[in-house]
Amino acid sequence: ILTPPRPKCVNVALMGCVDFSQVQNVYLTAKKYLGEILSAVEFFDEGSSQLVKRQLGLENPLEACPFYVLIETSGSNEKHDQEKLDSCLEYLLSHKIIEDGTV
């Protein structure tokens, strides 16, 4: 079986959103800014975050928000990929599309 090569670098960012339209805007912005290195976009709500905390004892690194978006990038050039992700996060924060975020 032929499989694609394992990416040399993987980055993950978690962001908090106040409503579902922000979640949708995060997805559209990530597609625009991250293009070929975007490997996953997932979202979950505060109830899911509380369940993870209660069942697994894992703390949410962000302030409580109604929704969260997780973005994963995979690429071959760590510096380039980090710059693209940083640029995307800067845009999202400066345009108030997300409330908080961490890499």
C-alpha positions in Angstrom: 0.0 0.0 0.0 1.4 3.4 -1.0 0.8 6.1 1.5 1.9 9.8 1.5 5.1 10.6 3.3 4.8 11.7 6.9 4.9 15.5 7.2 8.1 17.0 8.6 6.3 19.5 10.8 2.8 19.6 12.4 1.3 22.6 14.1 -2.0 22.8 16.1 -3.9 25.9 17.1 -7.0 26.1 19.4 -9.3 29.1 19.2 -12.4 30.3 21.0 -15.5 31.7 19.2 -18.7 33.3 20.6 -21.0 32.0 17.9 -21.3 29.5 15.1 -20.8 32.2 12.4 -17.4 32.8 13.8 -16.6 29.1 13.5 -17.6 29.2 9.8 -15.4 32.3 9.3 -12.4 30.6 11.0 -12.8 27.7 8.5 -13.0 30.0 5.5 -10.1 32.1 6.7 -8.0 29.0 7.4 -8.6 27.7 3.9 -7.6 31.1 2.4 -4.4 31.6 4.6 -3.2 28.0 5.1 -4.2 26.4 1.8 -1.9 23.4 1.1 -0.7 23.0 4.7 -4.2 22.8 6.2 -4.7 19.2 7.3 -7.6 19.4 9.7 -10.3 21.7 11.0 -12.5 20.6 13.9 -14.9 22.3 16.2 -16.6 21.6 19.5 -18.8 23.4 22.0 -18.3 24.3 25.7 -20.4 21.3 26.8 -17.9 19.0 25.0 -15.0 20.8 26.7 -16.6 20.3 30.1 -17.1 16.6 29.4 -13.4 16.2 28.5 -12.5 18.0 31.7 -14.8 15.9 33.8 -14.0 12.5 32.2 -10.3 12.9 31.4 -9.2 15.7 33.8 -7.8 17.8 31.0 -8.0 21.6 31.4 -9.0 23.9 28.5 -6.1 26.3 27.9 -8.6 29.1 26.8 -11.2 31.2 28.6 -14.7 29.6 28.4 -16.3 30.2 25.0 -19.5 28.8 23.5 -17.5 27.2 20.6 -13.9 26.2 19.9 -12.0 25.5 16.7 -8.9 23.4 16.3 -6.8 23.8 13.3 -3.9 21.4 12.3 -1.3 22.1 9.7 1.1 19.7 8.2 4.0 20.6 5.9 7.6 20.2 5.1 9.1 23.6 6.0 8.7 24.4 9.7 9.6 28.1 9.5 7.3 28.7 6.5 4.4 26.8 8.0 4.7 28.6 11.4 4.7 32.0 9.6 1.6 31.1 7.7 -0.2 29.9 10.8 0.9 33.0 12.7 -0.4 35.3 9.9 -3.7 33.5 9.9 -4.1 33.8 13.7 -3.1 37.5 13.6 -5.8 38.1 11.0 -8.4 36.2 13.0 -7.7 38.1 16.2 -7.4 41.5 14.6 -10.7 41.1 12.8 -12.4 39.9 15.9 -13.3 36.5 14.3 -11.9 34.7 17.3 -11.9 35.7 21.0 -8.8 33.9 22.1 -6.3 31.4 20.7 -3.2 29.4 21.5 -0.7 27.3 19.5 
